[in-house]
Amino acid sequence: LTTSMSLVQSTQVGVKIIDTELVAAYPSYWIDGFVGNNVTFTRVNVHGVVDTIKLTGDNVLIQDSWLHDNTYYAMTPSGHDTHTDNVQIQAGNNITVKNTVMTGARNAAMMITQDAGPVSNVVWSGNHADGGSCTINIAEKTYGPIKGLNFSGNVFGYNTELYHCAIIMPDTTKAISTITSNYFTDGAPIAIKRG
């Protein structure tokens, strides 16, 4: 049985990926762009993979980058489609995404799953994002509300599967989050949908 892979995988402290393009020469439903944590991305162009960046732990900075045109497959050997995300956060603390363009993911530009552990202190600012069922999708699962979540100064497109769905999150996470100055491309303020 083949398992998921990524073009780059790392959990080493101090890793920096700068002015780099990550794209699969031979795309597959098994290949992501990056998987891991303890990394800084600066001016990185990631495309042609299932999830462009998948985070599994702490201390990540994504800045001035372009995450786009994810590879989507309607059916995999697992019997379902690929739920493509630009940034998927499975677990981690101290994660910042800023001044980055995220488009072309079928599921979400950013998906917080808490599949592998709690997520906390996520800053998402100055980004331009579009697409997905909802552009940002936040799930609490068994770990409860996400603490220290901050969305500020972002611009969202209207190309979502659910009508005008920029951010979807549970009320319990929304109540303890900072959400300011987020607008659609035409200047209309976004509304948070209940997850």
MDTraj code that builds the backbone (N, CA, C; nanometers):
import mdtraj as md
import numpy as np

residues = "LEU THR THR SER MET SER LEU VAL GLN SER THR GLN VAL GLY VAL LYS ILE ILE ASP THR GLU LEU VAL ALA ALA TYR PRO SER TYR TRP ILE ASP GLY PHE VAL GLY ASN ASN VAL THR PHE THR ARG VAL ASN VAL HIS GLY VAL VAL ASP THR ILE LYS LEU THR GLY ASP ASN VAL LEU ILE GLN ASP SER TRP LEU HIS ASP ASN THR TYR TYR ALA MET THR PRO SER GLY HIS ASP THR HIS THR ASP ASN VAL GLN ILE GLN ALA GLY ASN ASN ILE THR VAL LYS ASN THR VAL MET THR GLY ALA ARG ASN ALA ALA MET MET ILE THR GLN ASP ALA GLY PRO VAL SER ASN VAL VAL TRP SER GLY ASN HIS ALA ASP GLY GLY SER CYS THR ILE ASN ILE ALA GLU LYS THR TYR GLY PRO ILE LYS GLY LEU ASN PHE SER GLY ASN VAL PHE GLY TYR ASN THR GLU LEU TYR HIS CYS ALA ILE ILE MET PRO ASP THR THR LYS ALA ILE SER THR ILE THR SER ASN TYR PHE THR ASP GLY ALA PRO ILE ALA ILE LYS ARG GLY".split()
xyz = np.array([
    [0.0848, -0.1193, 0.0000],
    [0.0000, 0.0000, 0.0000],
    [0.0886, 0.1247, 0.0000],
    [0.0631, 0.2159, -0.0895],
    [0.1379, 0.3407, -0.0955],
    [0.0814, 0.4387, 0.0060],
    [0.1686, 0.5136, 0.0727],
    [0.1242, 0.6146, 0.1678],
    [0.1570, 0.7532, 0.1155],
    [0.0970, 0.8541, 0.1776],
    [0.1180, 0.9914, 0.1335],
    [0.2644, 1.0319, 0.1453],
    [0.3070, 1.1170, 0.0532],
    [0.4434, 1.1670, 0.0509],
    [0.4372, 1.3179, 0.0317],
    [0.5523, 1.3836, 0.0402],
    [0.5588, 1.5262, 0.0102],
    [0.6903, 1.5566, -0.0590],
    [0.6931, 1.6673, -0.1321],
    [0.8164, 1.7073, -0.1994],
    [0.9243, 1.7436, -0.0983],
    [0.8826, 1.8066, 0.0131],
    [0.9738, 1.8375, 0.1230],
    [0.9063, 1.7965, 0.2528],
    [0.9791, 1.7285, 0.3373],
    [0.9276, 1.6911, 0.4689],
    [1.0347, 1.7218, 0.5722],
    [0.9967, 1.8001, 0.6763],
    [1.0965, 1.8367, 0.7761],
    [1.0301, 1.8794, 0.9059],
    [1.0953, 1.8445, 1.0172],
    [1.0561, 1.8938, 1.1492],
    [1.1766, 1.9553, 1.2210],
    [1.2887, 1.9679, 1.1509],
    [1.4104, 2.0226, 1.2102],
    [1.3955, 2.1715, 1.2396],
    [1.4447, 2.2161, 1.3525],
    [1.4370, 2.3572, 1.3905],
    [1.5263, 2.4414, 1.2993],
    [1.4729, 2.5562, 1.2572],
    [1.5539, 2.6514, 1.1817],
    [1.5522, 2.6357, 1.0312],
    [1.4680, 2.5495, 0.9774],
    [1.4623, 2.5309, 0.8324],
    [1.3983, 2.6540, 0.7680],
    [1.4598, 2.7052, 0.6600],
    [1.4060, 2.8174, 0.5852],
    [1.3991, 2.7793, 0.4381],
    [1.2834, 2.8006, 0.3780],
    [1.2648, 2.7759, 0.2352],
    [1.2354, 2.9121, 0.1725],
    [1.3267, 2.9600, 0.0897],
    [1.3224, 3.0975, 0.0395],
    [1.3357, 3.0978, -0.1125],
    [1.2520, 3.1819, -0.1795],
    [1.2606, 3.1999, -0.3252],
    [1.2672, 3.0653, -0.3978],
    [1.1713, 2.9806, -0.3669],
    [1.1726, 2.8427, -0.4174],
    [1.0368, 2.8060, -0.4771],
    [1.0389, 2.7274, -0.5837],
    [0.9164, 2.6718, -0.6411],
    [0.9106, 2.5235, -0.6081],
    [0.7981, 2.4802, -0.5515],
    [0.7738, 2.3380, -0.5256],
    [0.6575, 2.2937, -0.6137],
    [0.6842, 2.2031, -0.7055],
    [0.5812, 2.1504, -0.7953],
    [0.6166, 2.0059, -0.8275],
    [0.5159, 1.9205, -0.8298],
    [0.5396, 1.7791, -0.8606],
    [0.5620, 1.7607, -1.0094],
    [0.6759, 1.7016, -1.0455],
    [0.7028, 1.6710, -1.1861],
    [0.6071, 1.5639, -1.2361],
    [0.5701, 1.4730, -1.1470],
    [0.4758, 1.3658, -1.1801],
    [0.3651, 1.3667, -1.0751],
    [0.2616, 1.4497, -1.0935],
    [0.1564, 1.4647, -0.9920],
    [0.0879, 1.3324, -0.9591],
    [0.0470, 1.3211, -0.8342],
    [-0.0198, 1.2011, -0.7851],
    [-0.1083, 1.2394, -0.6674],
    [-0.2109, 1.1591, -0.6415],
    [-0.2970, 1.1832, -0.5249],
    [-0.2249, 1.1549, -0.3943],
    [-0.1005, 1.1065, -0.3995],
    [-0.0230, 1.0810, -0.2768],
    [0.0710, 1.1964, -0.2414],
    [0.0868, 1.2950, -0.3294],
    [0.1960, 1.3922, -0.3117],
    [0.1454, 1.5291, -0.2668],
    [0.1961, 1.5748, -0.1501],
    [0.1764, 1.7109, -0.1016],
    [0.3032, 1.7917, -0.1291],
    [0.2951, 1.9231, -0.1066],
    [0.4129, 2.0069, -0.1261],
    [0.5106, 1.9978, -0.0099],
    [0.4634, 2.0348, 0.1095],
    [0.5455, 2.0284, 0.2306],
    [0.4643, 1.9655, 0.3416],
    [0.5284, 1.8824, 0.4239],
    [0.4671, 1.8282, 0.5458],
    [0.5682, 1.8426, 0.6587],
    [0.5243, 1.9008, 0.7711],
    [0.6122, 1.9128, 0.8873],
    [0.5845, 2.0381, 0.9671],
    [0.6895, 2.0916, 1.0301],
    [0.6786, 2.2108, 1.1147],
    [0.8186, 2.2702, 1.1359],
    [0.8284, 2.3716, 1.2227],
    [0.9559, 2.4410, 1.2495],
    [1.0195, 2.4941, 1.1211],
    [0.9418, 2.5704, 1.0435],
    [0.9907, 2.6136, 0.9124],
    [0.9421, 2.7551, 0.8821],
    [1.0238, 2.8284, 0.8077],
    [0.9854, 2.9582, 0.7538],
    [0.9840, 2.9498, 0.6020],
    [0.8706, 2.9881, 0.5418],
    [0.8581, 2.9981, 0.3967],
    [0.8570, 3.1457, 0.3596],
    [0.9432, 3.1871, 0.2684],
    [0.9451, 3.3253, 0.2212],
    [0.9507, 3.3260, 0.0684],
    [0.8533, 3.3907, 0.0066],
    [0.8446, 3.3996, -0.1402],
    [0.8534, 3.2605, -0.2033],
    [0.7677, 3.1713, -0.1546],
    [0.7650, 3.0335, -0.2050],
    [0.6416, 3.0149, -0.2931],
    [0.6600, 2.9481, -0.4046],
    [0.5543, 2.9202, -0.5010],
    [0.5296, 2.7697, -0.4996],
    [0.4135, 2.7287, -0.4451],
    [0.3828, 2.5851, -0.4347],
    [0.2549, 2.5570, -0.5128],
    [0.2612, 2.4579, -0.6027],
    [0.1442, 2.4237, -0.6848],
    [0.1618, 2.2826, -0.7415],
    [0.0552, 2.2319, -0.8038],
    [0.0630, 2.1019, -0.8681],
    [0.0763, 1.9851, -0.7729],
    [0.0272, 2.0030, -0.6478],
    [0.0274, 1.8973, -0.5456],
    [-0.1104, 1.8964, -0.4793],
    [-0.1369, 1.7985, -0.3948],
    [-0.2688, 1.7893, -0.3311],
    [-0.2846, 1.8998, -0.2268],
    [-0.2150, 1.8910, -0.1141],
    [-0.2106, 2.0010, -0.0167],
    [-0.0780, 2.0723, -0.0369],
    [-0.0797, 2.2042, -0.0522],
    [0.0467, 2.2725, -0.0776],
    [0.1361, 2.2726, 0.0462],
    [0.0790, 2.3037, 0.1647],
    [0.1556, 2.3006, 0.2894],
    [0.0707, 2.2347, 0.3972],
    [0.1210, 2.1260, 0.4543],
    [0.0501, 2.0529, 0.5604],
    [0.1342, 2.0601, 0.6879],
    [0.0765, 2.1196, 0.7923],
    [0.1514, 2.1434, 0.9161],
    [0.1117, 2.0443, 1.0238],
    [0.2147, 1.9897, 1.0899],
    [0.1927, 1.8861, 1.1905],
    [0.2478, 1.9238, 1.3270],
    [0.2901, 2.0510, 1.3430],
    [0.3476, 2.0924, 1.4703],
    [0.3710, 2.2417, 1.4758],
    [0.4571, 2.2829, 1.5685],
    [0.4728, 2.4235, 1.6070],
    [0.5679, 2.5024, 1.5164],
    [0.5602, 2.6362, 1.5362],
    [0.6606, 2.7319, 1.4889],
    [0.6757, 2.7338, 1.3372],
    [0.5743, 2.7932, 1.2727],
    [0.5741, 2.8031, 1.1266],
    [0.5418, 2.9469, 1.0867],
    [0.6164, 2.9984, 0.9905],
    [0.5883, 3.1280, 0.9293],
    [0.5815, 3.1093, 0.7783],
    [0.4693, 3.1500, 0.7201],
    [0.4518, 3.1509, 0.5748],
    [0.4295, 3.2967, 0.5365],
    [0.5184, 3.3524, 0.4522],
    [0.5059, 3.4943, 0.4189],
    [0.5394, 3.5207, 0.2729],
    [0.4658, 3.6177, 0.2154],
    [0.4955, 3.6669, 0.0802],
    [0.5021, 3.5532, -0.0214],
    [0.4131, 3.4554, -0.0078],
    [0.4201, 3.3363, -0.0918],
    [0.2955, 3.3210, -0.1790],
    [0.2976, 3.2212, -0.2653],
    [0.1877, 3.1939, -0.3589],
    [0.1594, 3.0442, -0.3549],
    [0.0448, 3.0082, -0.3005],
    [0.0009, 2.8689, -0.2890],
    [-0.1211, 2.8543, -0.3782],
    [-0.1125, 2.7721, -0.4816],
    [-0.2174, 2.7778, -0.5844],
    [-0.2269, 2.6495, -0.6663],
    [-0.3383, 2.6389, -0.7390],
    [-0.3598, 2.5331, -0.8382],
    [-0.3258, 2.3941, -0.7853],
    [-0.3940, 2.3587, -0.6763],
    [-0.3784, 2.2243, -0.6194],
    [-0.4248, 2.1190, -0.7192],
    [-0.3675, 2.0004, -0.7082],
    [-0.4073, 1.8882, -0.7935],
    [-0.5220, 1.8136, -0.7271],
    [-0.6326, 1.8036, -0.7987],
    [-0.7528, 1.7401, -0.7445],
    [-0.7809, 1.6094, -0.8177],
    [-0.8162, 1.5069, -0.7399],
    [-0.8575, 1.3778, -0.7960],
    [-0.9945, 1.3421, -0.7392],
    [-1.0876, 1.3116, -0.8272],
    [-1.2244, 1.2803, -0.7848],
    [-1.2326, 1.1468, -0.7114],
    [-1.1364, 1.0568, -0.7386],
    [-1.1368, 0.9259, -0.6728],
    [-0.9934, 0.8809, -0.6497],
    [-0.9689, 0.8297, -0.5289],
    [-0.8379, 0.7728, -0.4948],
    [-0.8572, 0.6267, -0.4559],
    [-0.7487, 0.5510, -0.4395],
    [-0.7633, 0.4119, -0.3953],
    [-0.8332, 0.3989, -0.2595],
    [-0.8333, 0.5078, -0.1809],
    [-0.9027, 0.5054, -0.0520],
    [-1.0543, 0.5154, -0.0676],
    [-1.1000, 0.5409, -0.1890],
    [-1.2440, 0.5437, -0.2145],
    [-1.3092, 0.6800, -0.2000],
    [-1.2284, 0.7880, -0.1942],
    [-1.2857, 0.9219, -0.1865],
    [-1.1983, 1.0178, -0.2656],
    [-1.2436, 1.1427, -0.2774],
    [-1.1660, 1.2400, -0.3526],
    [-1.0548, 1.2978, -0.2657],
    [-0.9690, 1.3799, -0.3267],
    [-0.8649, 1.4484, -0.2509],
    [-0.9212, 1.5815, -0.2013],
    [-0.9202, 1.6005, -0.0712],
    [-0.9718, 1.7230, -0.0109],
    [-0.8591, 1.8259, -0.0079],
    [-0.8356, 1.8901, -0.1195],
    [-0.7188, 1.9754, -0.1343],
    [-0.7293, 2.1041, -0.0519],
    [-0.6205, 2.1369, 0.0179],
    [-0.6086, 2.2603, 0.0953],
    [-0.4783, 2.3300, 0.0576],
    [-0.4788, 2.4640, 0.0622],
    [-0.3528, 2.5369, 0.0471],
    [-0.2687, 2.5196, 0.1732],
    [-0.3269, 2.5481, 0.2901],
    [-0.2596, 2.5246, 0.4177],
    [-0.3512, 2.4387, 0.5031],
    [-0.3029, 2.3227, 0.5439],
    [-0.3785, 2.2364, 0.6355],
    [-0.2999, 2.2266, 0.7661],
    [-0.3668, 2.2602, 0.8767],
    [-0.3010, 2.2559, 1.0076],
    [-0.3619, 2.1420, 1.0876],
    [-0.2842, 2.0350, 1.1054],
    [-0.3310, 1.9182, 1.1794],
    [-0.3062, 1.9325, 1.3287],
    [-0.2013, 2.0060, 1.3650],
    [-0.1668, 2.0322, 1.5053],
    [-0.0608, 2.1411, 1.5038],
    [-0.0506, 2.2167, 1.6143],
    [0.0591, 2.3121, 1.6214],
    [0.0260, 2.4405, 1.6938],
    [0.1304, 2.5058, 1.7429],
    [0.1232, 2.6335, 1.8122],
    [0.2198, 2.7308, 1.7445],
    [0.1826, 2.8588, 1.7443],
    [0.2690, 2.9630, 1.6890],
    [0.2848, 2.9478, 1.5378],
    [0.1739, 2.9704, 1.4681],
    [0.1699, 2.9582, 1.3221],
    [0.1209, 3.0905, 1.2645],
    [0.1987, 3.1481, 1.1722],
    [0.1620, 3.2743, 1.1088],
    [0.1629, 3.2590, 0.9577],
    [0.0552, 3.3060, 0.8947],
    [0.0462, 3.3129, 0.7486],
    [0.0167, 3.4581, 0.7145],
    [0.1080, 3.5246, 0.6407],
    [0.0858, 3.6657, 0.6114],
    [0.1305, 3.7021, 0.4699],
    [0.0584, 3.7995, 0.4136],
    [0.0921, 3.8554, 0.2822],
    [0.1104, 3.7469, 0.1769],
    [0.0204, 3.6500, 0.1785],
    [0.0303, 3.5342, 0.0890],
    [-0.0985, 3.5203, 0.0074],
    [-0.0847, 3.4763, -0.1167],
    [-0.1990, 3.4517, -0.2045],
    [-0.2269, 3.3022, -0.2069],
    [-0.3536, 3.2664, -0.1809],
    [-0.3941, 3.1256, -0.1768],
    [-0.5195, 3.1061, -0.2619],
    [-0.5070, 3.0291, -0.3681],
    [-0.6198, 3.0002, -0.4570],
    [-0.6059, 2.8583, -0.5107],
    [-0.7147, 2.8087, -0.5680],
    [-0.7085, 2.6830, -0.6411],
    [-0.7195, 2.5574, -0.5580],
    [-0.7569, 2.5691, -0.4293],
    [-0.7806, 2.4498, -0.3466],
    [-0.9298, 2.4205, -0.3450],
    [-0.9649, 2.2970, -0.3615],
    [-1.1068, 2.2605, -0.3687],
    [-1.1732, 2.2609, -0.2307],
    [-1.1005, 2.2239, -0.1255],
    [-1.1587, 2.2165, 0.0082],
    [-1.1493, 2.3502, 0.0813],
    [-1.0280, 2.4033, 0.0993],
    [-1.0104, 2.5295, 0.1727],
    [-0.8733, 2.5899, 0.1456],
    [-0.8663, 2.7230, 0.1524],
    [-0.7355, 2.7886, 0.1486],
    [-0.6603, 2.7576, 0.2779],
    [-0.7325, 2.7589, 0.3914],
    [-0.6731, 2.7116, 0.5166],
    [-0.7737, 2.6250, 0.5897],
    [-0.7294, 2.5067, 0.6260],
    [-0.8119, 2.4110, 0.6996],
    [-0.7418, 2.3781, 0.8304],
    [-0.8071, 2.4088, 0.9417],
    [-0.7563, 2.3662, 1.0722],
    [-0.8353, 2.2429, 1.1116],
    [-0.7666, 2.1283, 1.1167],
    [-0.8362, 2.0021, 1.1427],
    [-0.8268, 1.9569, 1.2885],
    [-0.7163, 1.9892, 1.3574],
    [-0.6853, 1.9329, 1.4897],
    [-0.6914, 1.7801, 1.4879],
    [-0.6583, 1.7214, 1.3734],
    [-0.6580, 1.5751, 1.3617],
    [-0.5483, 1.5108, 1.4450],
    [-0.4335, 1.5782, 1.4596],
    [-0.3187, 1.5179, 1.5275],
    [-0.2905, 1.5798, 1.6641],
    [-0.3652, 1.6844, 1.7003],
    [-0.3421, 1.7503, 1.8281],
    [-0.4021, 1.8897, 1.8287],
    [-0.3915, 1.9601, 1.9407],
    [-0.4501, 2.0939, 1.9499],
    [-0.3751, 2.1952, 1.8635],
    [-0.4481, 2.2960, 1.8200],
    [-0.3923, 2.4073, 1.7436],
    [-0.4145, 2.5345, 1.8237],
    [-0.3123, 2.6219, 1.8297],
    [-0.3253, 2.7471, 1.9042],
    [-0.2345, 2.8542, 1.8459],
    [-0.2716, 2.9801, 1.8736],
    [-0.1917, 3.0964, 1.8341],
    [-0.1602, 3.0971, 1.6848],
    [-0.2686, 3.1063, 1.6078],
    [-0.2588, 3.1155, 1.4620],
    [-0.2918, 3.2587, 1.4209],
    [-0.1993, 3.3225, 1.3490],
    [-0.2207, 3.4569, 1.2960],
    [-0.2291, 3.4465, 1.1442],
    [-0.3360, 3.5046, 1.0882],
    [-0.3598, 3.5002, 0.9438],
    [-0.3882, 3.6430, 0.9008],
    [-0.2897, 3.7118, 0.8415],
    [-0.3066, 3.8546, 0.8169],
    [-0.2512, 3.8987, 0.6825],
    [-0.3202, 3.9948, 0.6215],
    [-0.2752, 4.0531, 0.4963],
    [-0.2756, 3.9591, 0.3781],
    [-0.3559, 3.8549, 0.3849],
    [-0.3597, 3.7544, 0.2789],
    [-0.4718, 3.7823, 0.1791],
    [-0.4577, 3.7255, 0.0598],
    [-0.5648, 3.7241, -0.0408],
    [-0.5951, 3.5771, -0.0674],
    [-0.7192, 3.5377, -0.0403],
    [-0.7542, 3.3958, -0.0536],
    [-0.8903, 3.3800, -0.1199],
    [-0.9049, 3.2711, -0.1927],
    [-1.0300, 3.2441, -0.2634],
    [-1.0436, 3.0937, -0.2828],
    [-1.1672, 3.0503, -0.3016],
    [-1.1945, 2.9107, -0.3335],
    [-1.2277, 2.8264, -0.2126],
    [-1.2442, 2.6967, -0.2377],
    [-1.2825, 2.6021, -0.1343],
    [-1.4323, 2.5958, -0.1156],
    [-1.4757, 2.5014, -0.0351],
    [-1.6175, 2.5005, 0.0037],
    [-1.6448, 2.6276, 0.0821],
    [-1.5625, 2.6517, 0.1841],
    [-1.5458, 2.7815, 0.2485],
    [-1.3962, 2.8091, 0.2435],
    [-1.3566, 2.9331, 0.2279],
    [-1.2147, 2.9614, 0.2083],
    [-1.1327, 2.9231, 0.3310],
    [-1.1856, 2.9501, 0.4509],
    [-1.1223, 2.9035, 0.5747],
    [-1.2215, 2.8150, 0.6482],
    [-1.1757, 2.6979, 0.6898],
    [-1.2620, 2.6007, 0.7571],
    [-1.1921, 2.5563, 0.8857],
    [-1.2588, 2.5777, 0.9989],
    [-1.1985, 2.5473, 1.1285],
    [-1.2824, 2.4434, 1.2014],
    [-1.2172, 2.3347, 1.2437],
    [-1.2842, 2.2274, 1.3169],
    [-1.2199, 2.2113, 1.4544],
    [-1.3029, 2.1954, 1.5555],
    [-1.2507, 2.1775, 1.6918],
    [-1.2211, 2.0315, 1.7233],
    [-1.3055, 1.9427, 1.6737],
    [-1.2959, 1.8001, 1.7037],
    [-1.2868, 1.7769, 1.8551],
    [-1.2010, 1.6868, 1.9001],
    [-1.1991, 1.6539, 2.0437],
    [-1.1139, 1.7492, 2.1259],
    [-1.0466, 1.8455, 2.0618],
    [-0.9547, 1.9338, 2.1336],
    [-1.0173, 2.0668, 2.1757],
    [-1.1397, 2.0912, 2.1379],
    [-1.2081, 2.2122, 2.1808],
    [-1.1685, 2.3344, 2.1007],
    [-1.2111, 2.4530, 2.1470],
    [-1.1875, 2.5775, 2.0735],
    [-1.0393, 2.6052, 2.0511],
    [-1.0108, 2.6697, 1.9379],
    [-0.8735, 2.7086, 1.9061],
    [-0.8444, 2.8401, 1.9774],
    [-0.7410, 2.8420, 2.0607],
    [-0.7056, 2.9617, 2.1373],
    [-0.6039, 3.0459, 2.0602],
    [-0.6193, 3.1782, 2.0701],
    [-0.5227, 3.2682, 2.0092],
    [-0.5336, 3.2788, 1.8587],
    [-0.6548, 3.2676, 1.8048],
    [-0.6773, 3.2760, 1.6602],
    [-0.6996, 3.4219, 1.6223],
    [-0.6262, 3.4699, 1.5204],
    [-0.6340, 3.6103, 1.4811],
    [-0.6398, 3.6214, 1.3292],
    [-0.7513, 3.6747, 1.2784],
    [-0.7672, 3.7027, 1.1360],
    [-0.7793, 3.8531, 1.1190],
    [-0.6841, 3.9166, 1.0497],
    [-0.6913, 4.0618, 1.0345],
    [-0.6385, 4.1063, 0.8990],
    [-0.7123, 4.1975, 0.8367],
    [-0.6673, 4.2613, 0.7139],
    [-0.6557, 4.1701, 0.5941],
    [-0.7466, 4.0737, 0.5816],
    [-0.7431, 3.9802, 0.4697],
    [-0.8496, 4.0137, 0.3661],
    [-0.8256, 3.9728, 0.2412],
    [-0.9210, 3.9908, 0.1327],
    [-0.9615, 3.8531, 0.0798],
    [-1.0930, 3.8334, 0.0649],
    [-1.1482, 3.7051, 0.0228],
    [-1.2215, 3.7184, -0.1101],
    [-1.2082, 3.6159, -0.1943],
    [-1.2848, 3.6095, -0.3183],
    [-1.4195, 3.5442, -0.2952],
    [-1.5023, 3.5492, -0.3988],
    [-1.6376, 3.4937, -0.3904],
    [-1.6495, 3.3533, -0.4495],
    [-1.5406, 3.2957, -0.4963],
    [-1.5478, 3.1671, -0.5658],
    [-1.5453, 3.0491, -0.4695],
    [-1.6481, 3.0413, -0.3849],
    [-1.6598, 2.9307, -0.2900],
    [-1.7804, 2.8448, -0.3247],
    [-1.7728, 2.7185, -0.2879],
    [-1.8848, 2.6276, -0.3148],
    [-2.0084, 2.6693, -0.2346],
    [-1.9886, 2.7042, -0.1070],
    [-2.0981, 2.7570, -0.0267],
    [-2.1039, 2.9082, -0.0468],
    [-2.2196, 2.9606, -0.0626],
    [-2.2391, 3.1005, -0.0993],
    [-2.1712, 3.1960, -0.0019],
    [-2.0805, 3.2789, -0.0544],
    [-2.0130, 3.3843, 0.0228],
    [-1.9542, 3.3318, 0.1539],
    [-1.8887, 3.2175, 0.1485],
    [-1.8377, 3.1550, 0.2707],
    [-1.6872, 3.1779, 0.2843],
    [-1.6516, 3.2917, 0.3432],
    [-1.5108, 3.3229, 0.3653],
    [-1.4536, 3.2395, 0.4795],
    [-1.5214, 3.2390, 0.5950],
    [-1.4732, 3.1679, 0.7135],
    [-1.5893, 3.0929, 0.7771],
    [-1.5678, 2.9662, 0.8069],
    [-1.6648, 2.8872, 0.8821],
    [-1.5943, 2.8322, 1.0057],
    [-1.6556, 2.8537, 1.1223],
    [-1.5950, 2.8064, 1.2469],
    [-1.7031, 2.7906, 1.3530],
    [-1.6799, 2.7061, 1.4516],
    [-1.7757, 2.6912, 1.5612],
    [-1.7853, 2.8202, 1.6427],
    [-1.9021, 2.8448, 1.6992],
    [-1.9233, 2.9639, 1.7817],
    [-1.8280, 2.9701, 1.9000],
    [-1.7917, 2.8550, 1.9540],
    [-1.7037, 2.8524, 2.0710],
    [-1.5630, 2.9007, 2.0384],
    [-1.5156, 2.8757, 1.9160],
    [-1.3876, 2.9310, 1.8720],
    [-1.4030, 3.0782, 1.8360],
    [-1.5115, 3.1125, 1.7674],
    [-1.5350, 3.2524, 1.7288],
    [-1.5359, 3.3443, 1.8509],
    [-1.5948, 3.2978, 1.9603],
    [-1.6094, 3.3813, 2.0803],
    [-1.4763, 3.4232, 2.1412],
    [-1.3702, 3.3468, 2.1168],
    [-1.2398, 3.3795, 2.1767],
    [-1.1363, 3.4192, 2.0714],
    [-1.1820, 3.4485, 1.9490],
    [-1.0914, 3.4841, 1.8398],
    [-1.0936, 3.6340, 1.8136],
    [-0.9868, 3.6836, 1.7529],
    [-0.9790, 3.8227, 1.7073],
    [-0.9985, 3.8233, 1.5562],
    [-1.1059, 3.8876, 1.5103],
    [-1.1394, 3.8879, 1.3679],
    [-1.1721, 4.0320, 1.3291],
    [-1.0795, 4.0985, 1.2574],
    [-1.0969, 4.2401, 1.2256],
    [-1.0551, 4.2721, 1.0827],
    [-1.1285, 4.3633, 1.0208],
    [-1.0921, 4.4220, 0.8907],
    [-1.0684, 4.3172, 0.7824],
    [-1.1635, 4.2252, 0.7692],
    [-1.1583, 4.1244, 0.6638],
    [-1.2715, 4.1511, 0.5655],
    [-1.2386, 4.1602, 0.4358],
    [-1.3362, 4.2014, 0.3359],
    [-1.3304, 4.1116, 0.2128],
    [-1.4424, 4.1114, 0.1396],
    [-1.4421, 4.0500, 0.0078],
    [-1.3747, 4.1456, -0.0909],
    [-1.3482, 4.0958, -0.2106],
    [-1.2749, 4.1742, -0.3104],
    [-1.3475, 4.3034, -0.3493],
    [-1.4788, 4.3074, -0.3333],
    [-1.5533, 4.4286, -0.3681],
    [-1.5696, 4.5235, -0.2492],
    [-1.5038, 4.4935, -0.1367],
    [-1.5093, 4.5806, -0.0202],
    [-1.6167, 4.5459, 0.0806],
    [-1.7016, 4.4494, 0.0499],
    [-1.8064, 4.4082, 0.1439],
    [-1.7437, 4.3336, 0.2619],
    [-1.7876, 4.3604, 0.3846],
    [-1.7320, 4.2877, 0.4990],
    [-1.7745, 4.1415, 0.4976],
    [-1.6872, 4.0554, 0.5457],
    [-1.7242, 3.9135, 0.5521],
    [-1.8082, 3.8872, 0.6769],
    [-1.8792, 3.7774, 0.6757],
    [-1.9508, 3.7297, 0.7930],
    [-1.8991, 3.5900, 0.8246],
    [-1.8914, 3.5561, 0.9516],
    [-1.8452, 3.4225, 0.9916],
    [-1.9641, 3.3278, 0.9912],
    [-1.9505, 3.2177, 0.9213],
    [-2.0556, 3.1155, 0.9215],
    [-2.0294, 3.0174, 1.0350],
    [-2.1350, 2.9613, 1.0868],
    [-2.1255, 2.8693, 1.1990],
    [-2.0864, 2.7294, 1.1518],
    [-1.9838, 2.6735, 1.2124],
    [-1.9395, 2.5394, 1.1758],
    [-1.9979, 2.4343, 1.2662],
])
top = md.Topology()
chain = top.add_chain()
for i, resn in enumerate(residues, 1):
    res = top.add_residue(resn, chain, resSeq=i)
    for name in ("N", "CA", "C"):
        top.add_atom(name, md.element.get_by_symbol(name[0]), res)
traj = md.Trajectory(xyz[None], top)
